Amino acid sequence: MNLYEITVRGVDSFYLLAASKYRALELLGDYLADAGYPNSLQDGRFVARQIDLAEEQVLRPEKCRACPLNE
């Protein structure tokens, strides 16, 4: 299993465990469709990146990584 961070429209970040990036996107698409947002990933405004589990890190959403911690 791999850990993926998927940021949708630069606002919401989701963390998923999946066998592949394709499967992570499929799972998130199904989840968002069930929540009433069926086309959230179809417009292509998302960023998906694989998290390296061999490295210690604090998971912060994409939009927060460049922000100083004291803001």
Secondary structure, 3 states (H helix, E strand, C coil): CEEEEEEECCCEEEEEEECCHHHHHHHHHHHHHHCCCCCCCCCCCEEEEEECCCCCCCCCCHHHHCCCCCC
